[in-house]
Amino acid sequence: MFKDNNSNDDKDKNKTTKDSNSIKLGLKPNINQFLLLILVNGFVGAMIGLEQTVIPILGKEEFDLESNALILSFIASFGLVKAILNLFAGSISDKFGRKNVLVLGWLFGIPVPFILLFAPNWNWILFANVLLGINQGLAWSMTVNMKIDLVGTQQRGLALGLNEFAGYVSVALIGFLTGYIAAVYGLKPYPFYLGIIFPLAGFLISLLLVKDTKKFTQLEIKNYQKDEKRNEEYKNMLKSFDDYNDNDELKQAIDDDDNSPRSNKSNNLNFMDVFFETSWKNRSLLAVSQAGLVNNLIFGVSWGLFTLYFVSLGVSVNDTAFLKALHPGVWGFLQLATGPFSDLVGRKKMIYPGMLMQAIGIWIILLSQNIYFGIVVGMSILGLGTAFVYPALLAAISDIAHPQWRATSLGVYRFWRDLGFVIGALGIGFIADFFSMNIAIQTVGWIALGSGIFVIIVMHETKKK
């Protein structure tokens, strides 16, 4: 008896075809896993919310820190570690699987609330934020990548809007709630008891219920290659027409496609190739990366310096918590609209107006001085501007990057973006120490304005028509 090799080959092909046919890209076919990942990201955001209001005040009042830069150093330690982890999270997840990296991220998050509860000095707070940075760099990165894997190309803005909605509304709610608890019961220990629940719940859901998305990535790569082949065949057919050389409009359309932000279609870029492609060579990716950095610079200032600024104006802890919740709250809720809206109008038309709105919001906060309603308006406009920018930035990266190296490219973008925390905490903190909080915050407004202008000049639209 001889073995039928052709029969075995047919079985392998049938198995591959069956696997491809058993999964579909899109939000609706994968709604259960998508909702689970939204819940997980809610817990990821809650970990940041735990620190939003309480930690800056704790540094000043409990640990007697005088330097603004030193108080904000906890944000810098968090941001630096998160930035570095973001850089490698994508490539690590490509090798070991998205789910495994997500679960690992939660393991680093579990000790954080306990360290915050029992920290005897500020160094322990910094250590807790190193662990928090690892948690966020791995877990939040994976929720982004896994949602993009599930939905494919058509609904990225919506998917990322929902992801960031869950994360930042959670930041706002927990930031406000811990501020309220601190106002009623004191800065320690009660505000941190909530934090024990979040990493345990996130860990268990990720371990037991979330499924890996590797097959979805493979399916998208297959579809991507078919689309590119079809596109090249169509362009070659057009070029073969007798009147091609006389048709300037047709020639321009083909040239525009060849020179589009997606023009680097290679699927075999190594890590350094992707790093330079995202950071410098592709000017649209450069514009997106700098806008992300400035966006988180502003968020770092809102997280830390605004807390100290509002308290210095005589605003109560409870009211400060409300003001602090406005930025991520408005930003989080509106992403439900701005994410899918960027699918319709394009990414660039969302990014530069968002950066300009953030500058306006910052200046309104400064001009309001002790007028509480004015600060409320300024924080709301700041949140509106961020809502325009945030999902569009992530979607723009996903538009340009080849599926084979998209996770790595997103990691490079998130590296630059989260370095904004470091610059915002230390750089703007030092300006506040040497000059004044007013000048430091005003500087941030000018930086936001400059970032928006840079996007207008340098970035091309990335949404494929």
Summary of the structure (lengths in Angstrom):
residues: 465
radius of gyration: 23.5
end to end distance: 57.4
largest distance: 91.6
contacts: 1791
relative contact order: 0.15
helix: 83%
strand: 0%
